[in-house]
Amino acid sequence: MDATSEIRLQSVCPSLADKVRSVDAEYQRQTDGDHLEVVQGLRSWTQQQTLWLKGRDANGKIIDESKVVTNAPPGHSWHEFGMSVDTVPRSLLPLMGWCPESLLWTVVTKIAESYGLTCGACWIHKDLPHLQLTGKFPVSPTDEVRQIFKDAGMTAVWREAGIA
């Protein structure tokens, strides 16, 4: 991983960071040295709000579908709990939209799933770069998760998930 990716991994759950490093190492082996870059790690609720509002009006109603970045409003993304990252194959970074038709995304997905990560590439509304580790919790944060976070912080969420 490059230095920027390592900095981003420092703010997420250590077990997620370790798995992402392992995924990158295996990806490098399978692609003759290409590697993954972590383009997004921990996100504040304010950052999530900003992303969620892209393509929406102030009330959250979609006004331009082409500009929508995420369907997760604040408190509903594992990025806010340090339990997800977005990774992109370095070779795809300079390409428009990171070349969603590239077979490299399939390679990343297969490797990530072999390490127990959930991949956004498998969702109805695909999020190819997204990898998450949620332990006992479901695919999206619940009211229980948000309450744990409010009461005891992010590391308490990781402990309750069984991944700390």
C-alpha positions in Angstrom: 0.0 0.0 0.0 1.2 3.5 -0.6 1.7 6.1 2.1 -1.7 7.8 1.6 -3.5 4.5 1.8 -1.7 3.6 5.0 -2.7 6.9 6.5 -6.3 6.3 5.6 -6.1 2.7 7.1 -4.9 4.1 10.4 -8.4 5.6 11.2 -10.4 2.4 10.5 -10.9 -0.7 12.6 -7.5 -2.4 12.8 -8.9 -5.8 11.7 -10.4 -4.2 8.6 -7.1 -2.5 7.9 -5.3 -5.8 8.2 -7.7 -7.5 5.8 -7.4 -4.7 3.3 -3.6 -5.1 3.4 -3.9 -8.8 2.8 -6.4 -8.2 -0.1 -3.9 -5.8 -1.6 -1.0 -8.3 -1.2 -3.0 -11.1 -2.9 -4.2 -8.6 -5.6 -0.6 -7.7 -6.4 0.3 -11.4 -6.7 -2.6 -12.0 -9.1 -2.0 -8.9 -11.3 1.8 -8.9 -11.6 2.3 -5.9 -9.3 -0.7 -3.6 -9.7 -1.9 -2.6 -6.3 -4.9 -1.2 -4.6 -5.1 2.3 -3.3 -7.4 3.3 -0.4 -9.2 6.4 -1.7 -11.6 6.7 1.2 -11.6 5.4 4.8 -13.2 7.0 7.8 -15.8 9.6 7.0 -17.4 12.1 9.4 -21.1 12.5 9.5 -20.7 15.9 8.0 -18.7 14.5 5.1 -21.4 11.8 4.6 -24.1 14.5 4.6 -22.2 16.4 1.9 -21.8 13.3 -0.3 -25.4 12.2 0.3 -26.7 15.7 -0.8 -24.9 15.5 -4.2 -27.7 15.3 -6.8 -30.3 16.1 -4.1 -32.1 19.1 -2.8 -31.8 20.3 0.8 -34.5 17.9 1.9 -32.7 14.9 0.3 -35.0 14.6 -2.7 -33.2 13.4 -5.8 -33.1 16.2 -8.4 -30.2 14.9 -10.7 -29.7 11.1 -10.6 -26.4 11.4 -12.5 -24.9 13.3 -9.6 -26.0 11.0 -6.8 -22.9 9.6 -5.1 -24.5 7.6 -2.3 -27.8 6.4 -1.1 -26.6 6.4 2.6 -27.6 9.5 4.6 -25.6 10.5 7.6 -25.4 7.7 10.2 -26.2 5.0 7.6 -22.7 4.3 6.1 -20.1 2.0 7.6 -17.5 4.6 6.6 -18.7 6.7 9.6 -17.9 3.9 12.0 -14.5 3.0 10.6 -15.8 -0.3 9.2 -15.5 0.3 5.5 -13.0 1.6 2.9 -13.1 2.3 -0.8 -10.2 0.9 -2.8 -9.3 1.2 -6.5 -6.8 -0.7 -8.5 -3.9 1.8 -9.2 -4.0 1.0 -12.9 -7.6 2.2 -13.1 -7.2 5.5 -11.2 -6.4 7.6 -14.3 -9.3 6.1 -16.3 -12.7 7.8 -16.5 -15.0 6.5 -13.8 -12.3 4.0 -12.8 -13.4 1.8 -15.7 -16.3 -0.1 -14.1 -16.3 -2.7 -16.9 -12.7 -3.8 -16.1 -12.2 -7.4 -15.0 -9.9 -6.1 -12.3 -13.0 -5.3 -10.2 -13.9 -9.0 -10.3 -10.4 -9.9 -9.1 -10.7 -7.5 -6.2 -14.2 -8.7 -5.3 -13.2 -12.4 -5.3 -10.1 -11.8 -3.2 -11.9 -9.5 -0.7 -14.7 -12.0 -0.2 -12.2 -14.7 0.5 -11.0 -12.6 3.4 -14.5 -12.2 4.7 -15.2 -8.7 3.5 -18.5 -7.6 2.0 -18.1 -5.9 -1.4 -20.3 -3.2 -2.8 -19.7 -4.7 -6.2 -22.3 -7.4 -5.2 -25.1 -4.9 -4.4 -28.1 -4.0 -6.6 -26.7 -0.4 -6.7 -23.1 -1.4 -7.3 -20.4 0.4 -5.4 -17.3 -1.2 -6.9 -14.6 0.3 -4.6 -16.5 -0.3 -1.4 -15.3 -3.0 1.0 -16.6 -3.4 4.6 -16.3 -5.6 7.7 -19.3 -5.5 9.9 -19.1 -8.6 12.0 -22.4 -9.5 13.6 -24.1 -6.3 12.2 -26.1 -6.2 8.9 -25.0 -4.7 5.6 -26.1 -1.2 6.7 -25.8 0.4 10.2 -28.9 0.1 12.4 -30.4 2.2 15.2 -28.6 -0.1 17.6 -25.2 0.7 16.0 -25.9 4.5 16.0 -26.8 4.3 19.7 -23.7 2.3 20.6 -21.6 4.9 18.7 -23.4 7.8 20.5 -23.1 6.2 23.9 -19.6 4.8 23.8 -17.8 5.6 20.5 -16.5 3.9 17.5 -14.3 1.3 19.3 -17.4 0.1 21.2 -19.1 -0.5 17.9 -16.1 -2.6 16.8 -16.2 -4.6 20.0 -20.0 -5.2 19.7 -19.6 -6.2 16.1 -17.0 -8.8 17.2 -14.2 -7.4 15.0 -12.1 -5.5 17.6 
